[in-house]
Amino acid sequence: MKGFWYRVLHAGGNVAGSGFFILVARIIAVGYFCFSGRRKESLRLYGALYPQQSRLYHLWCVFNQFQSFTTIHVDRFLTSQGRVPRLTGEGEELLETSRTGAILLMSHLGNWEMAAHMLKQRKKDVPMLLYMGVKEKEGVEALQKEQLRHAGIRIIGVHQEGGSPFSAIEGIRCLQNGGLVSMTGDILWQKGQRRLKADFLGHEVWLPEAPYVFALVSGAPLFAFFAFRTGTNRYHCSLQGPITVRTGSRADRKTAIAEAAGQYVALLEQALRDHPCQWYHFEPFLKDKK
């Protein structure tokens, strides 16, 4: 959704109430379901997730997925109206055992934005740095960044044409100071980005290599971090891990990184099976079958 139209919808909700916002958001989602080319990728995903089910069932899953995606915008609107999200969590105690900071693998499964807010609320005194992609013309994404910065989370924008090597140094320094560094675990953003291959639902997928290189260089553990909606403006956050990247020699690095990525993918696949309608990765992801 473009930033201008989102602001129009937001203004309409302020006047007519949250019911108006929810209704319009759901109608827009129906339009995307009927006319958007992104439906094709979602059909591939649910076909891989439920291979024994019919195409009609897969279409029903995609419809629910598109409708579920509106809840991200709805809950953000409700929060702006002063309705504080109700958050529960598990696994936060795992961070206490790390002396080198930690790398959080955010995924396009569930509401990563809510996960970041929750962790910052619980760890107010811990520095948190979030790497986010920068689009040429940002709409809602610009509002997301603004709200995250307001919450005290430092944002480092990663441009598609490439980034400064100093941005990586900042992340390493944050980890060395015991901070938390959040990176996407399931999407490639830059052309020519270093990547690695993994198995997901019996298909090949490409994942960014950067989080595992950060873990190797800094010695910090990785954690998969999910936030799933359990009701209106209610979320349960789960921190799973640790995933470590340890090598005995330079020759072992590729193997160690591949094994760590395999652990993350296994957690991602199980989380998808538990919350199938909260998959919000609409870009091409699944490649050929293995």
Buried (B, 14 or more C-beta within 10 A) or exposed (E): BEBEEBBEBBEEBBEEEBEBBBEBBBEBBEEBBEEBEBBEBBBBBBBBBBEEEEEEEBBEBBBBBBBBBBBBBBBBBBBEEEEEBEBEBEBBEBBEEBEBBBBBBBBBBBBBBBBBBBBBEEBEEBBBBBBBBBEEEBBBBBBBBEBBEEBEBBBBBBBEEEBEEEBBEBBBBBBEEBBBBBBBBBBBBBEEBEBBEBBBBEBEBBBBBBBBBBBBEBBBBBBBBBBBBEEBBBBBBBBBBBBBBEEEEEEEBEEBBBBBBBBBBBBBBEBBEEBBBBBBBBEEBBEEEE
